Amino acid sequence: MPLSSPSVRLLPPRFYHATLLVVLALLGASLMGRYAHFDDAWSAEEAFWLLRDGYVHSELFRGFGGWENRLYIFHKGYIYLMAAELAVLGESLVAVKSVALISAAATLGLLLRYFKAAPAEARWLAALLYVGCGSVMLFGFAGRPETTVALCGFASYLVLHQANGRLGWLAAAGALAGLAGLVHPNGTLYMAAGALWLIWYRAGWRALFGFSVPAAAVLALFALDAALVGELPVLADQFVNYPVVAPNLHLSDKLQVMARYHSIFFHSAGEIALSALALVALVLAWWSRRATAGAPPLPAPVLRYTALLMGLFWLLTKSPTAYYYLLFVPFLVVLVVEIALSAGYWRPGARRVLLALVVLYPMGTLAQLLYVRQLNQRSPDIMALNARLAAQMPMRGAKVIAPLDFIFGQIDNYRIRGLTFLTAPTTPLDSVFARAATDSVQYIIPDYNTSNDVYHIPPTAPARIGKYQRVYQDQWRALYERQPGQP
């Protein structure tokens, strides 16, 4: 828990009150007109079919690994949670995004609880650092599971840290770590970190098993759906051939990922502000402990746990993607706050450096807001765009090849196959359109966003390709329709 040594107020309460209000306003402004993230539709479709059919499959990826029949490799805890929320809020893009937002709010609650016994300034600072984190702003309102994974992982650490050898607490901490792994396989990070943390503190085999067995039991639920229908081999095959897993099975690809690992923490304004603050705070605390008599020790429990997380994820991760930063955010916040509680013992120069970084921290929030606003301006209102396209697609129930996000507002109107994993990126357009005609596809909708993982049909493509004529085009999409009399 937080340092028990007396602390000196760093900044007046009015600074935190005013700054947190500004940061909350920036966060709220970022939610207005939020663009559709590429993963929103991917997660949403799985939750839609789970809610409607009672099991997960995918029409968007029909013909890819049998996913149209049963899909076993997905973010299970996250999709089940999303389906439960959609059952209450309805099948909408906002509801899909809100799962992460609710998880972020719950994480903030845990941070405030963590510092319950500390001075009030610790809670204000923790709230400022978490709410003002640019990654929370960007991915805390998107169809990605990392915010929920971090919630479970941080809850596991909070319970583990208070366990004091009590088996019930250890079991609860292990179950929460296993739940993190059930939400997303990257959540197994907290299982490994928790076990190694116990070993580091020489907690003994009893404590290690008390934590690890419940963690493994909860994680084993990942295979339950396949086991119940006797399709464990299908699950194994889908895992080995899953597009984001397969490349990580090659050593050369893995080494390239490991070499770029640092970019998770210093990718953009979303990460740099908190990463730099944590790094400088840690250096200042280490220097002050050496230079100042009576300075408190470094916050060893959270520092060790965070170091384990970073080292393990370096070995585990398949890519240095920016949203993985969320897995570390609560722990970096705790680390900074616990160090800040001891800054009253530092020399004035060191303390002023830390205070300057805290005061400047909201500038990172503002920079991220400007970036999100740019993304919003460069992206369409997906519901309105889909409605415009559908207005020119009178044949309801027809087969459509389209971007994944065409499901929003249209999933019940057409049989939609996604452009993602449709074919190899180098496949000639003529071949793709000829195959679509053979499969009786009526409409093809290109996606002009080159950052999306789709088969790209460029805006300069011919207006007529095989049996299809382009009947609509704007800066984001086009519409090719199969012409009458073309069997």
ZAMARGU-4260 file (C-alpha; in steps of 0.2 Angstrom, whole numbers, plus 5000, padded with zeros to 4 digits):
<rodrens>
0) 5000/5000/5000 | 5005/5018/5000 | 5020/5024/5009 | 5016/5026/5028 | 5030/5039/5031
5) 5023/5057/5034 | 5022/5067/5018 | 5022/5086/5013 | 5009/5094/5002 | 5016/5096/4985
10) 5002/5107/4977 | 4987/5116/4984 | 4970/5107/4983 | 4964/5121/4971 | 4976/5116/4958
15) 4970/5098/4958 | 4952/5104/4958 | 4954/5115/4943 | 4966/5104/4933 | 4955/5089/4935
20) 4940/5098/4930 | 4949/5104/4914 | 4955/5086/4911 | 4938/5079/4913 | 4931/5092/4901
25) 4945/5087/4888 | 4940/5069/4890 | 4921/5073/4888 | 4925/5084/4872 | 4935/5069/4865
30) 4920/5058/4866 | 4909/5069/4855 | 4907/5063/4838 | 4920/5049/4841 | 4926/5040/4825
35) 4923/5021/4823 | 4938/5012/4828 | 4943/4998/4816 | 4941/4985/4831 | 4923/4992/4835
40) 4915/4981/4822 | 4926/4966/4824 | 4921/4965/4843 | 4903/4970/4840 | 4899/4957/4827
45) 4905/4943/4839 | 4894/4950/4853 | 4879/4953/4842 | 4879/4934/4836 | 4883/4928/4854
50) 4868/4938/4860 | 4857/4932/4846 | 4862/4914/4843 | 4870/4910/4860 | 4887/4906/4853
55) 4901/4916/4843 | 4903/4915/4825 | 4907/4927/4811 | 4898/4931/4795 | 4911/4945/4791
60) 4924/4932/4790 | 4914/4918/4781 | 4925/4906/4772 | 4940/4910/4784 | 4945/4895/4794
65) 4927/4890/4797 | 4923/4905/4807 | 4906/4906/4800 | 4902/4890/4809 | 4910/4892/4826
70) 4923/4904/4832 | 4933/4899/4848 | 4948/4911/4847 | 4941/4928/4853 | 4942/4939/4868
75) 4930/4929/4878 | 4928/4938/4894 | 4927/4954/4885 | 4914/4948/4872 | 4903/4940/4885
80) 4904/4957/4895 | 4900/4967/4879 | 4885/4955/4875 | 4878/4958/4892 | 4879/4977/4890
85) 4872/4976/4873 | 4857/4966/4880 | 4854/4981/4891 | 4859/4996/4880 | 4855/4989/4863
90) 4866/4985/4848 | 4874/5002/4845 | 4891/5009/4842 | 4891/5019/4857 | 4886/5004/4868
95) 4901/4994/4860 | 4913/5008/4865 | 4906/5010/4882 | 4912/4994/4888 | 4930/5001/4889
100) 4923/5017/4896 | 4915/5008/4911 | 4931/4998/4914 | 4941/5014/4914 | 4929/5022/4927
105) 4930/5006/4938 | 4949/5007/4937 | 4949/5025/4943 | 4938/5019/4957 | 4951/5005/4962
110) 4965/5018/4961 | 4955/5030/4973 | 4952/5015/4985 | 4971/5010/4984 | 4975/5027/4991
115) 4961/5027/5004 | 4973/5028/5019 | 4985/5040/5011 | 4983/5059/5011 | 4969/5067/5000
120) 4982/5074/4988 | 4987/5056/4983 | 4969/5052/4977 | 4968/5069/4968 | 4985/5066/4960
125) 4980/5048/4955 | 4964/5054/4947 | 4973/5067/4937 | 4986/5055/4931 | 4974/5042/4926
130) 4960/5053/4918 | 4973/5064/4910 | 4982/5049/4902 | 4980/5051/4883 | 4979/5032/4880
135) 4964/5031/4892 | 4956/5045/4882 | 4959/5037/4865 | 4956/5019/4869 | 4945/5020/4884
140) 4931/5023/4872 | 4934/5010/4858 | 4930/4992/4855 | 4946/4986/4862 | 4948/4975/4878
145) 4964/4982/4885 | 4955/4994/4898 | 4945/4979/4904 | 4961/4968/4905 | 4970/4981/4915
150) 4955/4983/4927 | 4956/4964/4931 | 4975/4964/4932 | 4976/4980/4944 | 4962/4972/4955
155) 4972/4956/4956 | 4987/4966/4962 | 4977/4976/4974 | 4971/4960/4982 | 4987/4951/4981
160) 4996/4965/4989 | 4985/4964/5004 | 4984/4945/5005 | 4998/4944/5019 | 4998/4925/5016
165) 4979/4923/5018 | 4973/4909/5006 | 4956/4917/5002 | 4964/4933/4997 | 4977/4924/4987
170) 4964/4914/4978 | 4954/4930/4974 | 4970/4938/4967 | 4973/4923/4957 | 4955/4922/4950
175) 4956/4940/4945 | 4972/4937/4936 | 4965/4922/4927 | 4950/4933/4923 | 4962/4946/4915
180) 4968/4931/4904 | 4950/4926/4900 | 4947/4944/4894 | 4962/4944/4882 | 4976/4931/4881
185) 4988/4946/4885 | 4980/4946/4903 | 4990/4930/4907 | 5004/4943/4910 | 4996/4946/4927
190) 4996/4928/4931 | 5014/4926/4928 | 5019/4943/4936 | 5009/4938/4952 | 5017/4921/4953
195) 5034/4929/4951 | 5031/4943/4963 | 5026/4930/4976 | 5042/4920/4973 | 5052/4937/4973
200) 5045/4940/4991 | 5048/4922/4996 | 5030/4919/5000 | 5032/4900/5000 | 5024/4886/4990
205) 5008/4887/4999 | 5005/4905/4994 | 5011/4902/4976 | 4999/4887/4974 | 4985/4897/4982
210) 4987/4911/4969 | 4991/4900/4954 | 4978/4886/4955 | 4963/4898/4955 | 4971/4908/4941
215) 4973/4893/4930 | 4956/4887/4934 | 4948/4903/4928 | 4959/4904/4913 | 4954/4886/4908
220) 4936/4892/4905 | 4943/4899/4889 | 4941/4881/4881 | 4925/4877/4889 | 4914/4882/4874
225) 4924/4871/4863 | 4925/4857/4875 | 4906/4856/4878 | 4903/4853/4859 | 4919/4841/4857
230) 4928/4854/4846 | 4945/4856/4856 | 4955/4852/4840 | 4945/4865/4830 | 4950/4878/4844
235) 4968/4872/4843 | 4968/4874/4824 | 4960/4891/4825 | 4973/4897/4837 | 4988/4891/4827
240) 4981/4899/4811 | 4975/4915/4819 | 4981/4929/4808 | 4989/4939/4823 | 4996/4923/4831
245) 5004/4915/4816 | 5018/4928/4813 | 5023/4928/4831 | 5028/4909/4829 | 5043/4914/4819
250) 5058/4919/4828 | 5064/4933/4816 | 5047/4941/4818 | 5047/4940/4836 | 5064/4947/4838
255) 5059/4962/4827 | 5044/4965/4839 | 5056/4964/4854 | 5068/4977/4846 | 5053/4989/4845
260) 5046/4986/4862 | 5050/5003/4869 | 5038/5011/4856 | 5024/5005/4867 | 5029/5018/4880
265) 5035/5032/4869 | 5023/5031/4854 | 5014/5047/4855 | 5007/5060/4867 | 4995/5047/4873
270) 5010/5038/4882 | 5024/5050/4883 | 5018/5061/4897 | 5015/5047/4910 | 5030/5037/4904
275) 5042/5052/4906 | 5034/5057/4922 | 5036/5039/4929 | 5054/5038/4923 | 5059/5055/4930
280) 5051/5052/4946 | 5060/5035/4948 | 5077/5043/4944 | 5074/5057/4956 | 5068/5046/4970
285) 5083/5035/4968 | 5095/5050/4967 | 5087/5058/4983 | 5088/5042/4993 | 5107/5042/4989
290) 5109/5061/4992 | 5097/5065/5006 | 5098/5057/5024 | 5081/5050/5030 | 5073/5049/5012
295) 5060/5035/5011 | 5064/5020/5001 | 5058/5017/4984 | 5040/5009/4983 | 5047/4991/4981
300) 5031/4981/4979 | 5023/4991/4965 | 5040/4994/4957 | 5044/4976/4957 | 5027/4971/4950
305) 5028/4984/4936 | 5046/4978/4932 | 5039/4961/4931 | 5025/4966/4920 | 5037/4975/4908
310) 5049/4961/4907 | 5036/4948/4904 | 5027/4958/4891 | 5043/4960/4881 | 5043/4941/4880
315) 5025/4939/4877 | 5019/4953/4866 | 5016/4950/4847 | 5017/4968/4842 | 5022/4985/4850
320) 5005/4992/4847 | 5000/5008/4856 | 4984/5002/4865 | 4995/4989/4875 | 5001/5003/4885
325) 4984/5003/4894 | 4990/4987/4903 | 5003/4997/4912 | 4994/5013/4916 | 4987/5010/4933
330) 5003/5003/4939 | 5013/5018/4933 | 5000/5030/4941 | 5003/5021/4958 | 5022/5021/4956
335) 5022/5040/4952 | 5010/5044/4967 | 5019/5034/4979 | 5035/5042/4974 | 5027/5059/4975
340) 5021/5056/4993 | 5040/5055/4998 | 5045/5071/4988 | 5044/5082/5003 | 5060/5074/5009
345) 5069/5078/4993 | 5081/5093/4990 | 5071/5108/4983 | 5078/5106/4966 | 5073/5088/4964
350) 5056/5092/4970 | 5053/5107/4959 | 5057/5096/4944 | 5044/5083/4949 | 5031/5097/4952
355) 5035/5105/4935 | 5031/5089/4926 | 5015/5086/4936 | 5009/5104/4932 | 5014/5101/4914
360) 5005/5084/4913 | 4988/5091/4906 | 4997/5097/4891 | 4999/5079/4886 | 4980/5077/4888
365) 4977/5093/4877 | 4989/5086/4864 | 4980/5070/4863 | 4963/5079/4862 | 4969/5088/4847
370) 4975/5071/4839 | 4958/5063/4843 | 4949/5078/4835 | 4959/5076/4819 | 4954/5058/4819
375) 4936/5063/4821 | 4938/5075/4807 | 4946/5063/4795 | 4934/5049/4798 | 4915/5048/4793
380) 4900/5047/4803 | 4899/5029/4800 | 4880/5027/4804 | 4876/5041/4791 | 4888/5035/4778
385) 4881/5017/4779 | 4864/5024/4778 | 4869/5034/4762 | 4876/5018/4754 | 4861/5007/4759
390) 4850/5020/4751 | 4858/5015/4734 | 4857/4996/4738 | 4839/4992/4736 | 4841/4973/4735
395) 4839/4968/4754 | 4847/4952/4759 | 4860/4952/4745 | 4877/4947/4748 | 4889/4962/4751
400) 4908/4963/4752 | 4911/4978/4763 | 4922/4986/4777 | 4919/4978/4794 | 4910/4994/4800
405) 4896/4992/4787 | 4887/4981/4800 | 4882/4996/4810 | 4864/4999/4806 | 4865/4986/4791
410) 4869/4969/4799 | 4850/4964/4797 | 4848/4971/4780 | 4862/4962/4770 | 4874/4947/4771
415) 4890/4955/4774 | 4907/4948/4771 | 4921/4959/4777 | 4936/4966/4766 | 4948/4960/4780
420) 4956/4943/4777 | 4946/4943/4760 | 4961/4938/4750 | 4980/4941/4749 | 4984/4960/4747
425) 4992/4957/4730 | 4978/4948/4722 | 4973/4957/4706 | 4956/4967/4706 | 4950/4957/4691
430) 4952/4940/4701 | 4943/4947/4716 | 4928/4954/4707 | 4927/4938/4696 | 4927/4927/4712
435) 4913/4939/4719 | 4903/4937/4704 | 4904/4918/4705 | 4899/4919/4723 | 4883/4929/4718
440) 4889/4945/4727 | 4878/4959/4723 | 4887/4974/4730 | 4906/4978/4734 | 4911/4993/4745
445) 4929/4998/4745 | 4937/5006/4760 | 4949/5021/4756 | 4956/5021/4773 | 4973/5014/4770
450) 4977/5012/4788 | 4963/4999/4790 | 4968/4980/4788 | 4958/4977/4773 | 4960/4972/4754
455) 4962/4989/4747 | 4952/4994/4731 | 4960/5011/4727 | 4949/5026/4722 | 4958/5026/4705
460) 4952/5009/4701 | 4941/5008/4685 | 4923/5012/4686 | 4919/4996/4678 | 4927/4980/4684
465) 4921/4964/4676 | 4902/4962/4680 | 4902/4977/4692 | 4899/4995/4689 | 4904/5009/4701
470) 4888/5018/4705 | 4894/5029/4720 | 4910/5036/4727 | 4916/5049/4740 | 4932/5052/4750
475) 4929/5037/4761 | 4919/5023/4751 | 4913/5018/4734 | 4899/5006/4729 | 4901/4994/4715
480) 4885/4985/4710 | 4883/4970/4699 | 4874/4975/4683 | 4857/4967/4677 | 4859/4954/4664
485) 4876/4949/4671 | 4873/4931/4677
</rodrens>
